[in-house]
Amino acid sequence: MNTSNEPVPELAPEVAPAPGTLASELELRLAAAEAEVARLNDEFLRAKAVEARLKETQSRDVGALQVVEPAFLPSAPANPPVLRLILLAGLVSLLLAVVVVLLLELARPG
């Protein structure tokens, strides 16, 4: 362990292969292959992005209709106002009964 204030010797940098050697030629080919793979991946991803945008546009157009906003799931189930519906049904039934009675009275010979 170095406890003095002496500088720590630097590690030797990686030795680059000499130009024209087999190692440098292989590194150049590897770099070119990696660049080609990156270019092909970029082209593929750009084509998929265009395809996704096209499908999204097509999914929003349904004949003469167009989806303005996508549907969303409600946070809680809808609970109908049961008491109000019962009172409304009773009122409609009472009115219908009055109409039937009036029609029967008018239709009775007399």
Secondary structure, DSSP 4 states (H G I P E B T S, - for coil): ---SSPPPPPPPPPPPPPTTSHHHHHHHHHHHHHHHHHHHHHHHHHHHHHHHHHHHHHHHEETTEE-SS-----SS-----HHHHHHHHHHHHHHHHHHHHHHHHHHS--
